[in-house]
Amino acid sequence: MFSARLSEQVKGLNALNCQQVNGVEAALEFLESDNPEILLLQASQQSNWEICRSIKQHRRFLWCYCILLDERDCPQTHTNEAILLRQAGVSTTALEIGADAYLWFPNFSKSKNEDAHDHLDRLVQAHIRTAIRRIQAHNELLQTNDLLSSIALVDPLTQLGNRRAFDWELPRQLQVSRDQEQSLSLLILDIDFFKKVNDEYGHLVGDQVLRMFASRLRHNMRFYETPFRYGGEEFIVILQNTSLQEAQKVAERLRRLINDAPFVINRHLDLPLTVSIGVATVAAGDNEPAEQLLGRADQNLLRAKSTGRNRVITN
């Protein structure tokens, strides 16, 4: 009876894709495998109150609109005042456990009390429409946040992740490596004599070189190699599950990638460039913090530059 009445309520709401489950275990399995946006729970089942309380304690379901529908009739002996007090008390409890709405939905006979039946139908549909509007607003907010996050984490010149993105990503990948007992390596690349490019050809040419450099990196990265623009002419690559020896091979491959082909700015200008690279690795099981790993890679970069440039220096 309960599910049949609900099906009747949502017929005209085209935005909904409805699924019915029976029993607590089936409901919990559904919640684990899906992300429902609206939940209509039968309030006469006490377990549904616990489901409502439980899901609202999880961040994943904070924006799920949960409606407790109570189809039970009030005892006929209740006075109007007693009915009002009962509804106020139950509604308050529902809101306190995290429900977004509690609706009394007694099973009036439509033939005997058509007005009351229609009002209750409209009330349920109005709450569902309210839920849809709130969910749409939430989804729009998420899209806006995603856009702002991407803007905040992407270098506008090269379209690589910027320093803020790197500062967020390195500790995360280090933790993943520790959890999986894998090594992680870091490359810091610095374009040799880049200041000379700016001084001789101007900053527009310098910007073009940076874009072309980033493009070469991006199109020669494997899925476990993540490049970032750290600042100026410095770039960083995070290498997941990569030993020091493997990282040295990757660095040497990138060094040759820059050294072996000049940067063609236009028909009249080809710029031969080189890159110096510092490499550092955190071995599996090592708890070295991100700052120390970055510091070691930076020291090796300084050694590469001070000993002649266009070379790779490891630990």
Buried (B, 14 or more C-beta within 10 A) or exposed (E): EBEEBBEEBBEEEEEBEEEEBEEEEEBBEBBEEEEBBBBBBBBEBEBBBEBBBBBBEEEEBEBBBBBBBBBEEBEEEEEEEEEEEBBEEBBEEBEEBBBBBBBBBEEBEEEEEEEEBEEBBEBBBEBBEBBBEBBEEBEEEEEEEEEEEEEEBBBEEBEBBBBEBBBEBBEEBBEEBBEEEBBBBBBBBBBBEBEEBBEEBEEEBBEBBBBBBBEBBEEEBEEEBBBBBBEEBBBBBBBBBBBBEBBBEBBBEBBEBBBEEEBEBEEEEEBEBEBBBBBBBBBBEEEBEBEEBBEBBBBBBBBBBEEEBBBBBBE
